Amino acid sequence: MYKKATFILVGALMLTALIVIVARPSLLGMGAEAASQDGAQAENSLVRSHSPILGPEEAPVTIVEFFDPACEACRAFYPLTKRIQEEYPDQVRLVVRYTPFHGDVSDTAIRVLEVARRQDVFQPVLEALLARQSQWAAHGSFDEAAILDIASEAGLDRAAAEEQLDSPEVQAVIDQDKEDVKANQIRQTPTFFVNGELLDPFGMQELVDAVNREVTEVAGEDDAS
């Protein structure tokens, strides 16, 4: 009788252990999958697949700029971000997020920029619009024709652009970026994130310092490996 009870107890323990062994990988996998999804969501709120990227796509240091083409401060910061990229041509990329904080003028300029991205002329059109910002966005003025004139001079196919500006695809990009502006609690342009960290305090030198730190850290990790 004692041997029979012992046998039953051992059998029950073995069955329990087997259930744990089988179930644990599944549970761990569920946890890892959930963590991965959470991480992807956090990353995607800063960088979407449609986001314009200036610089190498695989650069280890990412500057995300919530950007309004009608914003004077954004225009003032652009030479700095370009200079940073020239200093670190292989290490730094700039990701632009559309942030239409200045009403209709911003919305139109952003649509033009998004069409320019689709035509592979984003950077020249961006630089042309910023260089001549006062012609189409000074003191809240709105000159849609000037935006298209400037963009077409910089390489935009105007005829094709006029057909695409109000397309569902362009609207979907703008809607997504607006959602991400809210999700990241963006209240001013430009707002910068450097490798996922909000630039705070905000300033030109602070941006330079933040990028320098990240580049140095990445270089140190490469040397260690």
C-alpha positions as CSV (number, residue, x, y, z in Angstrom):
1,M,0.0,0.0,0.0
2,Y,2.8,2.4,0.9
3,K,4.7,1.6,-2.3
4,K,1.5,2.2,-4.3
5,A,0.9,5.6,-2.7
6,T,4.6,6.5,-3.3
7,F,4.3,5.6,-6.9
8,I,1.2,7.7,-7.3
9,L,2.8,10.7,-5.6
10,V,6.0,10.4,-7.8
11,G,3.8,10.1,-10.9
12,A,1.8,13.2,-10.0
13,L,5.0,15.2,-9.3
14,M,6.5,14.1,-12.7
15,L,3.2,15.1,-14.5
16,T,3.3,18.5,-12.8
17,A,6.9,19.1,-13.8
18,L,6.1,18.1,-17.4
19,I,3.2,20.6,-17.5
20,V,5.5,23.4,-16.2
21,I,8.3,22.5,-18.7
22,V,5.8,22.5,-21.6
23,A,3.9,25.6,-20.5
24,R,6.9,27.8,-19.5
25,P,8.3,28.4,-23.0
26,S,4.8,29.4,-24.2
27,L,4.4,31.8,-21.3
28,L,7.9,33.2,-21.8
29,G,7.2,33.6,-25.5
30,M,4.0,35.5,-24.8
31,G,5.8,37.8,-22.5
32,A,8.6,38.4,-24.9
33,E,6.1,39.0,-27.7
34,A,4.2,41.5,-25.6
35,A,7.4,43.3,-24.7
36,S,8.5,43.4,-28.3
37,Q,5.2,44.8,-29.4
38,D,5.4,47.5,-26.7
39,G,8.9,48.4,-27.8
40,A,7.8,48.6,-31.4
41,Q,4.9,50.9,-30.6
42,A,7.2,53.2,-28.6
43,E,9.6,53.3,-31.5
44,N,7.0,53.8,-34.1
45,S,5.5,56.8,-32.4
46,L,8.8,58.6,-33.2
47,V,9.8,57.0,-36.5
48,R,7.3,55.7,-39.0
49,S,8.1,53.8,-42.2
50,H,7.0,56.9,-44.2
51,S,9.1,59.4,-42.3
52,P,11.6,61.3,-44.4
53,I,15.2,60.4,-43.5
54,L,18.2,62.5,-44.3
55,G,21.4,60.6,-43.9
56,P,22.2,56.9,-43.9
57,E,19.2,54.8,-42.9
58,E,21.3,52.5,-40.7
59,A,23.1,55.3,-38.8
60,P,23.5,54.5,-35.1
61,V,22.5,58.0,-34.0
62,T,19.0,59.2,-34.9
63,I,17.8,62.8,-34.5
64,V,14.0,63.0,-34.7
65,E,12.7,66.4,-35.4
66,F,9.0,67.3,-35.1
67,F,9.1,70.0,-37.8
68,D,6.8,72.6,-39.3
69,P,8.1,74.1,-42.6
70,A,6.4,77.4,-41.8
71,C,8.2,77.6,-38.4
72,E,10.9,80.2,-38.3
73,A,12.8,78.3,-35.5
74,C,12.8,75.2,-37.7
75,R,14.3,77.2,-40.5
76,A,17.0,78.5,-38.1
77,F,17.8,75.0,-36.8
78,Y,18.1,73.4,-40.2
79,P,21.7,74.6,-41.0
80,L,22.7,73.2,-37.6
81,T,21.3,69.7,-38.2
82,K,22.9,69.7,-41.6
83,R,26.2,70.7,-40.2
84,I,26.0,67.9,-37.6
85,Q,25.3,65.4,-40.3
86,E,28.3,66.7,-42.3
87,E,30.5,66.3,-39.3
88,Y,29.2,62.7,-38.7
89,P,28.2,61.6,-42.2
90,D,28.1,57.9,-41.3
91,Q,26.9,58.1,-37.7
92,V,23.9,60.5,-37.7
93,R,20.6,60.5,-39.5
94,L,17.8,63.1,-39.3
95,V,14.1,61.9,-39.3
96,V,11.5,64.5,-40.0
97,R,8.0,64.3,-38.5
98,Y,5.3,66.6,-40.0
99,T,3.9,68.9,-37.4
100,P,1.4,71.4,-38.9
101,F,1.1,74.0,-36.1
102,H,0.6,77.0,-38.3
103,G,-2.7,76.2,-40.0
104,D,-3.4,76.0,-43.7
105,V,0.0,77.3,-44.8
106,S,1.8,74.5,-42.8
107,D,-0.7,71.9,-44.2
108,T,-0.1,72.8,-47.8
109,A,3.7,73.0,-47.4
110,I,3.7,69.6,-45.7
111,R,1.6,68.1,-48.5
112,V,4.2,69.4,-51.0
113,L,7.0,68.0,-49.0
114,E,5.4,64.6,-48.7
115,V,4.8,64.5,-52.5
116,A,8.4,65.6,-52.9
117,R,9.5,62.6,-50.7
118,R,7.5,60.3,-53.0
119,Q,9.2,61.8,-56.0
120,D,12.7,61.4,-54.4
121,V,13.3,65.2,-54.2
122,F,12.6,65.8,-50.6
123,Q,15.8,67.4,-49.5
124,P,16.2,69.9,-52.4
125,V,12.5,70.9,-52.0
126,L,12.8,71.2,-48.2
127,E,15.9,73.4,-48.5
128,A,14.3,75.6,-51.2
129,L,11.1,76.1,-49.1
130,L,13.2,77.0,-46.0
131,A,15.5,79.4,-47.9
132,R,12.5,81.3,-49.3
133,Q,10.1,80.8,-46.3
134,S,9.5,84.6,-46.1
135,Q,7.9,84.5,-49.6
136,W,5.1,82.1,-48.6
137,A,4.8,82.1,-44.9
138,A,5.9,85.5,-43.6
139,H,3.8,86.8,-40.7
140,G,1.1,84.2,-41.2
141,S,0.6,85.0,-44.9
142,F,-0.4,82.1,-47.2
143,D,0.7,81.8,-50.8
144,E,0.0,78.3,-52.0
145,A,1.1,79.1,-55.6
146,A,4.5,80.3,-54.3
147,I,5.0,77.1,-52.4
148,L,4.5,75.1,-55.6
149,D,6.5,77.5,-57.6
150,I,9.5,77.2,-55.3
151,A,9.1,73.4,-55.0
152,S,8.9,72.9,-58.8
153,E,12.0,75.1,-59.3
154,A,13.8,72.7,-56.9
155,G,12.9,69.6,-58.9
156,L,9.3,68.8,-58.0
157,D,7.1,67.5,-60.9
158,R,4.3,70.1,-60.4
159,A,1.7,68.5,-62.6
160,A,2.0,65.1,-60.9
161,A,2.2,66.9,-57.5
162,E,-1.1,68.7,-58.0
163,E,-2.8,65.4,-58.6
164,Q,-1.2,63.9,-55.4
165,L,-1.5,66.6,-52.8
166,D,-5.0,65.6,-51.7
167,S,-4.6,61.9,-52.3
168,P,-5.7,59.4,-49.6
169,E,-2.1,58.2,-49.3
170,V,-0.8,61.7,-48.5
171,Q,-3.7,62.3,-46.1
172,A,-3.0,59.1,-44.3
173,V,0.6,60.2,-43.7
174,I,-0.5,63.5,-42.3
175,D,-3.1,61.9,-40.1
176,Q,-0.6,59.5,-38.7
177,D,1.9,62.2,-37.9
178,K,-0.7,64.3,-36.2
179,E,-1.5,61.3,-34.0
180,D,2.1,60.9,-33.2
181,V,2.4,64.6,-32.3
182,K,-0.3,64.0,-29.7
183,A,1.1,60.8,-28.5
184,N,4.5,62.4,-27.8
185,Q,2.9,65.5,-26.3
186,I,4.6,67.8,-28.8
187,R,3.7,71.4,-28.1
188,Q,6.3,73.4,-30.0
189,T,8.4,73.2,-33.1
190,P,11.1,72.2,-33.5
191,T,11.1,69.4,-30.8
192,F,14.0,67.0,-31.0
193,F,14.6,63.5,-29.8
194,V,18.2,62.1,-29.9
195,N,18.2,58.3,-29.9
196,G,14.7,58.3,-28.4
197,E,15.5,60.8,-25.6
198,L,13.7,64.2,-25.6
199,L,16.2,67.1,-25.9
200,D,15.6,68.9,-22.6
201,P,16.8,71.5,-21.9
202,F,16.3,72.7,-25.5
203,G,18.8,74.7,-27.4
204,M,21.3,74.6,-30.3
205,Q,24.3,73.8,-28.1
206,E,22.3,71.2,-26.2
207,L,21.5,69.5,-29.5
208,V,25.1,69.4,-30.5
209,D,26.2,68.1,-27.1
210,A,23.5,65.4,-27.1
211,V,24.6,64.1,-30.5
212,N,28.3,64.3,-29.5
213,R,27.5,62.1,-26.5
214,E,25.6,59.5,-28.5
215,V,28.3,59.4,-31.2
216,T,31.0,59.0,-28.5
217,E,29.0,56.3,-26.7
218,V,28.5,54.3,-29.9
219,A,32.2,54.6,-30.8
220,G,33.1,53.3,-27.3
221,E,30.8,50.3,-27.8
222,D,32.3,49.5,-31.2
223,D,35.8,49.7,-29.7
224,A,34.8,47.4,-26.8
225,S,33.4,44.8,-29.2
